[in-house]
Amino acid sequence: IIYSTVGCHLCDLAEEVVQRCLPAGTFQLEHVDIANSDELLKQYGWLIPVIKDPETEQEIGWPFDESAFHDWLKITG
């Protein structure tokens, strides 16, 4: 899951990091626009983009680079 909102250039950068780290076709990001939920806006408003593994509930928030994302992937198992 990627928590983001329309027009978020940092969200675009985060998605590019994910795409560079994971082979095409091995993942699918579910885009969740935080603007559609008061709860999500309150939780993630100043933190987006945030990538979340729905199975482990582990999150990584921006800023992160390829190295940090790979480290996060090891944690999420």
PEVENKA-V593205 format. One record per backbone hydrogen bond with DSSP energy under -0.5 kcal/mol. NH is the residue of the N-H (numbers start at 1). CO is the residue of the C=O. Records with the same first field share a line. If there is no record, write none. Layout:
NH: CO  CO
//
This chain:
2: 30
3: 1  50
4: 2  32
8: 5
9: 7
12: 8
13: 9
14: 10
15: 11
16: 12
17: 13
18: 14
19: 15
20: 16
21: 17
22: 18
26: 23
31: 29
32: 2  30
33: 31
34: 4  32
36: 33
37: 34
41: 34  37
42: 38
43: 39
44: 40
45: 41
47: 44
48: 44
49: 3
50: 3
51: 60
52: 1
53: 58
54: 52
57: 53
60: 51
62: 47  49
69: 65
70: 66
71: 67
72: 68
73: 69
74: 70
75: 71
76: 72
77: 73
//
